[in-house]
């Protein structure tokens, strides 16, 4: 919890309580359904919660903005972001039923009324959203065609490693201009060694 407060000192009491409850909820679920690797569950706050919240340092969602978390798995980055932005509407989408059930249960346990969970492939969705967020779902060239007609403002992806070739491949394959792409280094606002080499890719309209 101290890691979160170091970077987000202005949380309300309810937000603090919800963040404090997250780890126990996921440890309990992980004992039933393996949604987080054993190595990562030992570094849960840094590897999952804080990593998700990096998006909240790069982009400030407005009240009533709509966000879809594509391939949310057990609820990342969507659930931490929904706690941070309680007036923003989040749809958590995953094609694997057991994972979306975990996300739905966690959201209900926390009383997150701004979260809706969908067991669906994103290609099947007809709705549009202000933002699409994702974490380690697919290369940009594969991911972007799924969502290019579904967002109004930006696609925001948590990525790692050297992105130069992936960005070039994406631009060639999807005809996106370089000026539409912004790459943010997470170490510009988080100091933990885990975030070295980790980035946020923001693709704007």
C-alpha positions in Angstrom: 0.0 0.0 0.0 2.9 2.4 0.7 4.1 2.0 -2.8 0.7 3.2 -4.1 0.6 6.1 -1.7 4.1 7.2 -2.6 2.8 8.0 -6.1 -0.8 8.7 -5.4 -0.9 10.6 -2.1 -4.3 12.2 -2.6 -6.4 9.0 -2.5 -9.7 9.2 -0.6 -10.3 6.9 2.3 -12.5 4.6 0.2 -9.8 4.3 -2.5 -7.2 3.4 0.1 -9.5 0.7 1.5 -10.2 -0.7 -1.9 -6.5 -0.8 -2.9 -5.7 -2.4 0.5 -8.2 -5.1 -0.1 -7.0 -6.1 -3.6 -4.1 -8.4 -2.7 -6.1 -10.6 -0.3 -8.9 -10.9 -2.9 -6.5 -12.0 -5.6 -4.4 -14.3 -3.4 -7.7 -16.1 -2.5 -8.8 -16.4 -6.1 -5.4 -17.5 -7.2 -5.6 -20.4 -4.9 -8.6 -21.6 -6.9 -7.9 -20.3 -10.4 -4.4 -19.6 -11.6 -4.8 -16.0 -12.9 -1.5 -14.7 -11.7 1.8 -16.5 -11.8 3.3 -17.6 -8.4 6.3 -15.3 -9.0 4.1 -12.3 -9.7 1.7 -12.9 -6.8 4.7 -12.4 -4.5 5.2 -8.9 -6.0 1.5 -8.3 -6.6 1.4 -4.5 -5.8 4.3 -3.6 -8.0 3.8 -6.0 -10.9 0.1 -5.7 -11.2 -1.5 -2.8 -9.3 1.2 -0.2 -9.8 1.9 -1.3 -13.4 -1.8 -0.8 -14.2 -1.8 2.6 -12.5 1.0 3.8 -14.7 -1.7 4.5 -17.3 -3.2 6.9 -14.8 0.0 8.8 -14.7 0.1 9.2 -18.4 -3.6 9.8 -19.1 -6.2 11.5 -16.9 -9.6 9.9 -17.7 -12.5 12.3 -17.2 -15.8 11.7 -15.4 -18.1 9.8 -17.8 -15.3 8.8 -20.1 -15.8 5.2 -21.2 -12.9 2.8 -21.2 -12.7 -0.8 -22.4 -9.9 -3.1 -21.0 -9.2 -5.5 -23.8 -8.0 -8.9 -22.7 -8.3 -8.0 -19.0 -7.5 -11.4 -17.7 -8.3 -11.3 -14.0 -8.9 -7.5 -14.1 -5.7 -5.7 -15.1 -5.3 -2.8 -15.8 -9.0 -2.2 -15.5 -9.7 -2.8 -11.8 -6.9 -0.6 -10.4 -7.8 2.1 -12.9 -11.5 1.9 -11.9 -10.5 2.4 -8.3 -8.3 5.4 -9.2 -11.0 6.9 -11.5 -14.3 6.1 -9.8 -16.4 8.4 -12.1 -15.1 6.9 -15.3 -16.9 3.9 -16.8 -14.9 0.7 -17.3 -15.8 -2.3 -19.4 -13.5 -5.3 -18.7 -13.5 -7.7 -21.6 -11.9 -11.2 -21.9 -12.7 -14.3 -24.0 -11.8 -16.7 -21.2 -14.8 -17.2 -18.9 -13.0 -18.2 -15.7 -10.8 -15.1 -15.8 -13.6 -12.7 -16.4 -15.5 -14.4 -13.5 -12.5 -13.5 -11.2 -12.6 -9.9 -12.4 -16.3 -9.7 -11.9 -16.1 -11.1 -8.4 -13.3 -8.7 -7.4 -15.2 -5.7 -8.7 -18.3 -6.8 -6.8 -16.4 -7.4 -3.6 -14.9 -3.9 -3.8 -18.3 -2.3 -4.6 -17.0 -0.9 -8.0 -20.2 0.3 -9.6 -18.3 1.8 -12.5 -17.2 -1.6 -13.7 -18.9 -3.9 -16.2 -17.5 -7.3 -17.1 -18.0 -9.0 -20.5 -17.0 -12.6 -21.5 -16.5 -11.9 -25.2 -14.0 -11.5 -27.9 -13.4 -7.8 -28.7 -14.0 -8.4 -32.4 -17.6 -9.3 -31.5 -18.4 -6.0 -29.8 -20.4 -3.4 -31.6 -20.1 -0.6 -29.0 -17.6 2.2 -29.1 -15.5 3.7 -26.2 -13.5 6.8 -25.5 -10.4 4.7 -24.7 -9.1 1.2 -25.2 -6.5 0.0 -22.7 -4.6 -3.3 -22.7 -1.7 -5.0 -21.1 0.5 -7.6 -23.0 -2.4 -8.8 -25.2 -0.8 -8.8 -28.7 1.6 -6.9 -30.9 0.2 -3.6 -32.1 -0.2 -4.7 -35.7 -2.5 -7.5 -34.5 -4.3 -5.6 -31.8 -5.1 -2.4 -33.6 -7.4 -3.8 -36.4 -9.6 -5.2 -33.6 -10.2 -1.8 -32.1 -9.6 0.8 -34.8 -13.3 1.5 -35.2 -14.2 1.2 -31.5 -12.4 4.2 -29.9 -12.9 8.0 -30.0 -9.8 9.3 -28.2 -6.9 6.9 -27.7 -5.6 3.3 -27.6 -3.3 2.8 -24.6 -1.1 -0.2 -24.3 1.3 -1.3 -21.6 4.4 -2.7 -23.3 8.0 -3.8 -22.5 11.3 -4.0 -24.2 12.6 -2.5 -27.5 9.5 -1.3 -29.4 11.2 0.1 -32.5 10.5 -2.8 -34.8 7.0 -3.3 -33.4 6.2 0.3 -34.0 7.6 0.2 -37.6 5.6 -3.0 -38.3 2.5 -1.4 -36.8 2.9 1.8 -38.9 3.4 -0.2 -42.1 0.6 -2.6 -41.5 -2.0 -0.3 -40.1 -1.2 3.0 -41.9 -0.9 5.0 -38.7 1.2 8.2 -38.8 4.1 8.5 -36.4 2.8 11.7 -34.9 -0.3 9.7 -33.7 2.0 7.6 -31.5 3.3 8.7 -28.2 5.7 6.4 -26.2 6.0 7.1 -22.4 8.7 5.5 -20.3 7.2 4.3 -17.0 10.4 5.1 -15.2 9.7 8.8 -15.8 7.3 8.5 -12.9 7.9 5.2 -11.1 11.3 4.5 -9.5 11.1 0.7 -9.0 13.6 -1.4 -10.9 10.8 -3.6 -12.3 9.7 -0.7 -14.5 13.0 -0.3 -16.4 12.3 -1.0 -20.0 8.5 -0.8 -19.5 6.5 1.7 -21.6 3.1 3.0 -22.3 2.2 3.3 -26.0 -0.6 5.9 -26.7 -2.2 5.9 -30.2 -4.4 8.9 -30.7 -7.0 9.7 -33.3 
